[in-house]
Amino acid sequence: MDTQTTTMIVTGMTCGHCVASVTEELKEVPGVTEVRVPDLVKGGDTEVFVESEGPLDVPAAEAAVVEAGYTSRV
């Protein structure tokens, strides 16, 4: 199956612990193989790159970010 990368914009992360929480929750989404956060924008909108096998289940990914305590959009 093809690997796809989806860019999510996550709002409100301020530190490495925030990144770890979001990453951990996103990796629970079926099909997600990797999560990358190259540049944290403290308290602002941060790009999060989610790699998945096939299309990302966007509603599940957004729910995972909410579970971590943040908001997102694709």
C-alpha positions in Angstrom: 0.0 0.0 0.0 1.2 3.5 -0.7 2.4 5.7 2.1 0.8 9.2 2.1 1.6 12.3 4.1 -1.1 14.5 5.4 -0.4 17.9 6.9 -2.4 18.8 10.0 -2.3 22.2 11.7 -2.4 21.7 15.5 -3.1 24.7 17.7 -1.9 25.3 21.2 1.1 23.1 21.7 3.8 24.9 23.8 6.5 22.3 24.6 8.1 19.0 23.9 5.6 17.3 26.2 2.7 18.7 24.1 4.4 17.3 20.9 4.9 13.9 22.6 1.2 13.8 23.7 -0.1 14.6 20.2 2.3 12.2 18.6 1.3 9.4 20.9 -2.4 9.9 20.2 -1.9 10.1 16.5 0.1 6.9 16.4 -2.9 5.1 17.8 -4.9 6.0 14.7 -5.1 2.9 12.4 -2.8 3.1 9.5 -0.5 5.9 10.9 3.1 4.9 10.5 4.9 8.1 11.5 4.3 11.6 13.0 6.7 14.4 12.5 6.7 17.9 14.1 9.7 19.7 12.6 9.1 23.2 14.0 7.0 23.8 17.1 5.2 27.2 17.1 4.7 27.7 20.8 1.0 28.4 21.5 0.3 28.9 17.8 -0.4 26.9 14.7 2.1 24.1 14.3 2.4 21.9 11.2 2.3 18.2 12.0 3.1 15.7 9.2 1.2 12.4 9.5 2.4 9.5 7.4 -0.1 6.7 6.9 -0.6 3.6 4.8 -3.2 4.8 2.4 -5.4 7.8 3.0 -5.5 9.1 6.6 -8.7 8.7 8.5 -9.0 12.5 9.1 -11.9 12.4 11.5 -10.0 9.8 13.6 -6.8 11.9 13.5 -8.7 15.0 14.5 -10.3 13.1 17.4 -6.9 11.9 18.5 -5.6 15.5 18.6 -8.7 16.5 20.7 -8.0 13.6 23.0 -4.5 15.0 23.5 -6.1 18.3 24.5 -5.6 20.4 21.3 -7.4 21.5 18.2 -6.5 20.8 14.6 -7.5 21.2 11.0 -6.3 19.5 7.8 
